[in-house]
Amino acid sequence: MGPSAMRVAGLEARLEQLGHRVTDGGNIRVEIAETQASGSDRARYLKPISEICERTSLAVLKALEEGMTPLVLGGDHSLAAGSVSGVSEFYRRQEQKIGLVWLDAHTDINTPETSPSGNVHGMPLAALLGLGPGELGDLFGYSPKIAPENTVLIGVRDVDATERTNLKRAGIAEVYTMRDIDERGMRTVMEEALRVVGRHTAGYHVSLDMDWIDPEDAPGVGTPVRGGATYREAHLAMEILADHGRLLSFEIVEVNPVIDEHNRTADLAVELACSAFGKKIL
């Protein structure tokens, strides 16, 4: 329902007003969870999620091959294992690598061995960095999909104890918590982060989880955490992305209309996408 809510909020028309040519590729086929075997409690629904991510990766790869910029809508954050894999594969064929900007209240770097919940949406970053699970991380037959020295997390404020260990194992270049943003400001953090992800890469994929933003402004998310980025901080981050001009692909996840208020979160998601793709105040 999240992608539908963003469509209802006018995503296509608002991007076209900025001068972009937009093609809606439709929805990736997703099985109804109740019809699937949940599998291991350590990583529930891993098999169908992996199959969905494979379809997503192929759709993203096809869009890039056609000269388009993929904008992926979700849904929970497990889809990032598919979208980032598609971008990584496209540039790997050109002997290039990509950077990754992960905007999220959470680090999503659990594995089946460390996850306290068994929810796969807490594992995509681990999969992309080669920590597992293999079903998610080995799409296109190689792993890792991204280099830790070109990966940054921004706005983190809710981290499992086991994830702290995985962050150290992965060797991610920079993890900017909300304290870093409080003390140093969003502009300084974003400029520094984009230098990291842009170093010796073709550009970068941006993965925006709407729970990165404070629930006062984005209430319609599955796992809200107080103390997130403000409305203006979020727009500033997107505007800086647009200014740098090295955005390869973009995704927005965790829009949940069932718990939203008058589609506020989906509307904000569309606003932020427009800022990332060039909308300015003047």
Order of alpha helices (4+ residues) and beta strands (2+ residues): alpha-alpha-alpha-beta-alpha-beta-alpha-alpha-beta-alpha-beta-alpha-alpha-beta-alpha-beta-alpha
